[in-house]
Amino acid sequence: MPVRVNLPKTLTERLAESDEPLFGLWCCSGSAINAEIVAGSGCDWVLVDAEHSPNGLESILAQLYALSGYPVTPVVRPPFGDTVTLKQFLDLGVQNLLIPMVDTGEQAREIARAVSYPDGSAAGGVRGVGSALARSSRWNRVPNYLANARSTVSLTVQIESAEAVNNAEEIINTDGVDAVFVGPADLAASLGLIGQPSHPEVVSRVLRVIELANSAKKPVGVNAFAEADARRYLAAGANFVAVGADVAILARQTEQLIAKYREPGAAGAAGAPDGGLGNESVATESGGY
């Protein structure tokens, strides 16, 4: 008798059940090993990025397998939100999508249609039906997958431009959009403030989106690698926050470690027994992402 599979809870379900914000880490290296290390950190969700990282379908699949043994929610960001790419990601078994660069309500509506199967109406979904061939349904081992597929998917869209902030209320209230996520770095660039995600003009717009989402009772997340920013947005009502990335943590920690031995007189100094990785803070501030 074949095994019947129950899929993990989505990000939408995790957010609805939690009385506390959910903290996430990015995995940008394309490495399943790194993804597993990140998953064991105690974070709530892990973002596997395919927009700015060397990830394709095969490496994303490997990371989904690596993450599946841990109590974290995998979120995957495609390079863009076109119908064909989203179909491939969904059939791969991605349940939680983070779509970059959504500037208008119309874009949000088209993306929402792309993650839903057709229902016979003109406004229905446009996702291609191939579940019997795909991991999404565990090859038809998820009972009633086609009828319930949309409930197994969480759609988050990114608001990360001045135009998107101007259209934020419409984007937030789009049917089929389960959550929104603010990207301060691209928002800063769109305002002529590239590399300044903590600039007051950027912060004010992020806070505006959080306020609109809270009023609409829709979950809102934000990328905030600088601790002061993360705490500011949490206090304002952010429901989920990304606080670091594997590659940034590795870069800053290795720099700090080598710098200790480059300092005058450091060559003969006694080092920490763990190679200097013990309780020191890791600088993860970034103007990127």
C-alpha positions as CSV (number, residue, x, y, z in Angstrom):
1,M,0.0,0.0,0.0
2,P,1.5,3.4,-1.0
3,V,2.5,5.9,1.7
4,R,0.1,8.9,1.9
5,V,1.9,12.1,2.5
6,N,0.9,15.2,4.5
7,L,2.9,18.2,3.4
8,P,4.6,20.5,5.9
9,K,2.9,23.7,7.2
10,T,3.3,26.7,5.0
11,L,4.8,30.0,6.0
12,T,1.3,31.4,6.1
13,E,0.2,28.8,8.6
14,R,3.3,29.2,10.7
15,L,2.7,33.0,10.9
16,A,-0.9,32.5,11.8
17,E,0.0,30.1,14.6
18,S,2.8,32.2,16.1
19,D,2.4,34.8,18.8
20,E,6.0,35.9,18.2
21,P,7.8,37.2,15.1
22,L,9.6,34.5,13.0
23,F,13.3,35.0,12.4
24,G,14.9,33.9,9.2
25,L,18.3,33.4,7.6
26,W,19.2,33.5,3.9
27,C,21.1,30.7,2.2
28,C,22.8,32.3,-0.9
29,S,25.7,29.9,-1.4
30,G,23.9,27.3,-3.4
31,S,25.1,24.7,-1.0
32,A,22.9,22.0,0.6
33,I,25.5,21.6,3.4
34,N,25.3,25.3,4.2
35,A,21.5,25.1,4.1
36,E,21.6,22.3,6.6
37,I,24.0,24.2,8.9
38,V,21.8,27.3,8.7
39,A,18.7,25.2,9.5
40,G,20.2,23.9,12.7
41,S,20.7,27.4,14.0
42,G,17.4,27.7,15.7
43,C,15.9,30.0,13.1
44,D,12.3,29.7,12.1
45,W,12.6,30.0,8.3
46,V,15.3,29.8,5.7
47,L,15.3,31.6,2.4
48,V,16.9,29.8,-0.5
49,D,17.6,32.5,-3.0
50,A,17.7,32.1,-6.8
51,E,17.5,35.8,-7.7
52,H,21.1,36.9,-6.7
53,S,22.6,33.4,-6.0
54,P,23.9,30.5,-8.1
55,N,20.8,28.3,-7.7
56,G,19.0,26.3,-10.3
57,L,16.3,23.7,-10.0
58,E,18.7,20.9,-9.0
59,S,20.5,22.8,-6.3
60,I,17.2,24.1,-4.9
61,L,15.9,20.6,-4.7
62,A,19.0,19.4,-2.9
63,Q,18.5,22.2,-0.4
64,L,14.9,21.4,0.2
65,Y,15.9,17.8,1.0
66,A,18.6,19.1,3.4
67,L,16.2,21.4,5.1
68,S,13.4,18.8,5.4
69,G,15.0,17.2,8.5
70,Y,14.8,20.4,10.5
71,P,11.9,22.3,12.1
72,V,12.3,25.3,9.7
73,T,10.1,26.6,6.9
74,P,11.9,26.7,3.6
75,V,11.1,29.8,1.5
76,V,12.4,30.0,-2.1
77,R,12.9,33.2,-4.1
78,P,12.8,32.8,-7.9
79,P,14.7,35.2,-10.1
80,F,11.4,36.7,-11.2
81,G,7.7,35.9,-11.1
82,D,6.8,34.7,-14.5
83,T,4.3,31.9,-15.0
84,V,6.6,29.3,-16.5
85,T,9.3,29.7,-13.8
86,L,6.7,29.6,-11.0
87,K,5.2,26.4,-12.5
88,Q,8.7,24.7,-12.4
89,F,9.3,25.9,-8.8
90,L,5.9,24.7,-7.6
91,D,6.2,21.3,-9.3
92,L,9.6,21.0,-7.7
93,G,7.8,21.0,-4.3
94,V,8.4,24.6,-3.3
95,Q,5.6,25.6,-1.0
96,N,6.6,29.0,0.1
97,L,7.5,31.5,-2.6
98,L,9.0,35.0,-2.2
99,I,8.6,36.9,-5.5
100,P,11.0,39.9,-6.0
101,M,10.3,43.3,-7.6
102,V,6.5,43.4,-7.5
103,D,5.6,47.1,-8.2
104,T,1.9,47.1,-9.0
105,G,-1.4,45.5,-8.0
106,E,-1.7,44.1,-11.5
107,Q,1.7,42.3,-11.2
108,A,0.6,40.9,-7.9
109,R,-2.7,39.6,-9.4
110,E,-0.9,37.9,-12.3
111,I,1.5,36.2,-9.9
112,A,-1.4,35.1,-7.7
113,R,-3.0,33.5,-10.8
114,A,0.3,31.8,-11.7
115,V,0.4,29.8,-8.4
116,S,-3.2,28.6,-8.7
117,Y,-4.7,25.9,-10.9
118,P,-7.5,26.9,-13.3
119,D,-11.1,26.7,-11.9
120,G,-13.0,27.3,-15.1
121,S,-13.5,31.1,-14.5
122,A,-11.9,33.9,-16.5
123,A,-10.2,35.1,-13.4
124,G,-9.0,31.7,-12.3
125,G,-5.4,30.4,-12.1
126,V,-3.1,29.5,-14.9
127,R,-0.8,27.0,-13.3
128,G,-0.1,24.1,-15.6
129,V,-1.4,20.7,-14.4
130,G,1.4,18.2,-14.0
131,S,1.1,17.0,-10.4
132,A,1.2,13.3,-11.2
133,L,4.7,13.9,-12.6
134,A,5.9,16.2,-9.9
135,R,7.3,16.2,-6.4
136,S,4.7,18.9,-5.4
137,S,2.1,16.2,-5.0
138,R,4.7,13.6,-4.0
139,W,3.7,11.9,-7.3
140,N,0.1,11.7,-6.3
141,R,0.7,10.5,-2.8
142,V,-0.7,13.7,-1.2
143,P,-4.5,13.0,-1.0
144,N,-6.6,15.3,-3.1
145,Y,-3.7,17.4,-4.1
146,L,-5.2,19.1,-7.1
147,A,-8.3,20.2,-5.2
148,N,-6.3,21.5,-2.3
149,A,-3.1,22.6,-3.9
150,R,-3.5,26.3,-3.3
151,S,-3.7,25.7,0.4
152,T,-0.3,24.1,0.3
153,V,1.3,27.2,-1.2
154,S,2.2,30.4,0.5
155,L,2.7,33.5,-1.7
156,T,4.8,36.4,-0.5
157,V,5.5,39.3,-2.8
158,Q,8.3,41.8,-2.3
159,I,7.7,45.6,-2.1
160,E,11.1,47.1,-2.9
161,S,10.8,50.2,-5.0
162,A,9.4,53.7,-4.6
163,E,6.6,52.7,-7.1
164,A,5.8,49.6,-5.1
165,V,5.5,51.6,-1.9
166,N,3.1,54.0,-3.7
167,N,1.0,51.0,-4.7
168,A,1.5,49.1,-1.4
169,E,-2.1,49.2,-0.3
170,E,-3.3,47.7,-3.6
171,I,-0.6,45.0,-3.5
172,I,-1.2,44.1,0.1
173,N,-5.0,43.7,-0.5
174,T,-4.6,41.6,-3.7
175,D,-6.5,38.3,-3.4
176,G,-4.1,35.4,-3.4
177,V,-1.2,37.4,-1.9
178,D,-0.6,35.8,1.5
179,A,2.1,38.2,2.8
180,V,4.3,41.0,1.8
181,F,8.0,41.5,2.3
182,V,9.9,44.8,2.2
183,G,13.4,44.9,0.6
184,P,15.1,48.1,1.9
185,A,18.2,47.8,-0.3
186,D,16.4,48.0,-3.6
187,L,14.0,50.5,-2.1
188,A,17.0,52.7,-1.2
189,A,18.4,52.4,-4.7
190,S,15.1,53.4,-6.3
191,L,15.2,56.6,-4.1
192,G,18.7,57.5,-5.3
193,L,20.2,56.3,-2.0
194,I,21.9,53.1,-3.2
195,G,23.8,51.3,-0.4
196,Q,21.9,53.2,2.3
197,P,19.1,50.9,3.5
198,S,19.1,52.5,6.9
199,H,18.6,56.1,5.5
200,P,15.6,57.8,7.2
201,E,13.8,58.2,3.9
202,V,14.0,54.5,3.4
203,V,13.1,53.6,6.9
204,S,10.0,55.9,6.8
205,R,8.7,54.0,3.7
206,V,9.4,50.6,5.2
207,L,7.4,51.7,8.3
208,R,4.6,52.9,6.1
209,V,4.3,49.5,4.4
210,I,4.3,47.7,7.8
211,E,1.6,50.1,9.0
212,L,-0.6,49.4,5.9
213,A,-0.1,45.6,6.2
214,N,-0.9,45.6,9.9
215,S,-4.1,47.6,9.2
216,A,-5.0,45.0,6.5
217,K,-4.2,42.2,8.9
218,K,-1.8,40.7,6.4
219,P,1.6,39.4,7.5
220,V,4.5,41.6,6.7
221,G,8.2,40.8,6.7
222,V,11.4,42.8,6.1
223,N,15.0,42.2,5.3
224,A,17.1,43.8,8.0
225,F,20.7,42.6,8.5
226,A,21.5,45.6,10.7
227,E,20.3,44.8,14.2
228,A,19.1,48.3,14.9
229,D,16.9,48.2,11.8
230,A,15.6,44.7,12.7
231,R,14.6,45.8,16.1
232,R,13.0,49.0,14.8
233,Y,10.8,47.1,12.3
234,L,9.9,44.4,14.9
235,A,8.7,47.1,17.3
236,A,6.7,48.6,14.4
237,G,4.8,45.3,13.9
238,A,6.9,43.2,11.4
239,N,5.8,39.6,11.6
240,F,8.9,38.0,10.1
241,V,12.4,39.3,9.6
242,A,15.5,38.1,7.8
243,V,18.5,38.9,10.0
244,G,21.5,37.4,8.1
245,A,22.8,35.3,5.3
246,D,25.2,32.4,5.1
247,V,27.6,34.1,2.8
248,A,27.6,37.4,4.7
249,I,28.2,35.6,8.0
250,L,31.1,33.6,6.5
251,A,32.7,36.6,4.9
252,R,32.6,38.8,8.0
253,Q,33.6,36.1,10.5
254,T,36.5,34.9,8.4
255,E,37.7,38.5,8.0
256,Q,37.5,39.1,11.8
257,L,39.4,35.9,12.5
258,I,42.3,36.7,10.1
259,A,42.4,40.3,11.3
260,K,43.1,39.1,14.8
261,Y,46.3,37.6,13.6
262,R,47.3,40.5,11.4
263,E,47.3,43.0,14.3
264,P,50.7,44.0,15.7
265,G,51.8,41.5,18.4
266,A,49.0,39.1,17.6
267,A,51.2,36.3,16.2
268,G,52.3,35.1,19.6
269,A,49.1,35.8,21.4
270,A,47.0,32.9,22.8
271,G,43.9,32.3,20.7
272,A,40.5,31.0,21.7
273,P,40.3,27.2,21.9
274,D,37.6,27.2,19.3
275,G,39.6,29.1,16.7
276,G,38.2,32.5,17.7
277,L,34.6,31.5,16.8
278,G,33.2,31.3,20.3
279,N,31.1,34.1,21.7
280,E,32.2,36.9,19.4
281,S,29.6,38.8,17.6
282,V,29.2,38.4,13.8
283,A,28.8,41.5,11.8
284,T,26.1,40.9,9.2
285,E,25.1,44.4,8.2
286,S,24.8,44.7,4.5
287,G,23.8,47.2,2.0
288,G,22.7,44.4,-0.4
289,Y,19.8,42.1,-0.8
